Amino acid sequence: MAEPGGGHSVTVSDVQQLVRRKDEIEAQIKACYELLEGQKGVGMHEPLVDAEGFPRSDIDLYQVRTARHNIICLQNDHKAVMKQVEEALHKLHAREKEKHARDEAEALAEAMSQSQSLPQAFAKVNSVSPGSPASVSGLQVDDEIVEFGSVNANNFQNLQNIATVVQHSEGRPLSVTVIRGGRRVHVGLTPKRWAGKGLLGCNIIPLQR
């Protein structure tokens, strides 16, 4: 496996492999310590000579020296692997952070482009009577109107513009476009007589821009 910090991108399986290697080293160190323990518990620093300076005869000096040497080497390996694990985890975390930031930036850019692409509203629905033509068409309170038949933000002057369109369209479907919850919604509205007042049954107010 290429080492973290090499030419390839660190993956979760790289980290898992390093952790397995760390576990193996720890098991080998434990085995070496157990061997030393079996040699009269000499450990890493007990003298290997007797009081008179002669090599001790009660232990296997070769095994003890080999185990001590192996422990030192394995501890160095363990330190190196732990450093690699730390670096790999750091890189993984940094990549996740970078990906999260990128996703957030993309979502923001999409939201911005959506809001920029929404046409300008010129009026707002502030009430809809139940059972009215407006209610039947699906028009809702707080819908912001961007097109009402031939009226739009560019030619809208006052509510009389809408009233004129409504009077001339009695009984005929009008194409109405509104912004609802940040999205553009098309509504087919047919002005007509109904049990209530007017031909629509909703109240529209101009938007202050």
Buried (B, 14 or more C-beta within 10 A) or exposed (E): EEBBEEEEEBBEEBBEBBBEBBEBBEEBBEEBBEBBEBBEEBEEEBEEEEEEEEEBEEBBBEBBEEBBEBBEBBEEBBEBBBEBBEBBBEBBEEEEEEEEEEEEEEEEEEEEEEEEEBBEBBBBBEEBBEEBBBBBBBBBEEBBBBBBBEBBBEEBEEBEBBBEBBEEBEEEEBEBBBBBEEEBBEBEBBBBEBEBEBBBBBBBEBBEE
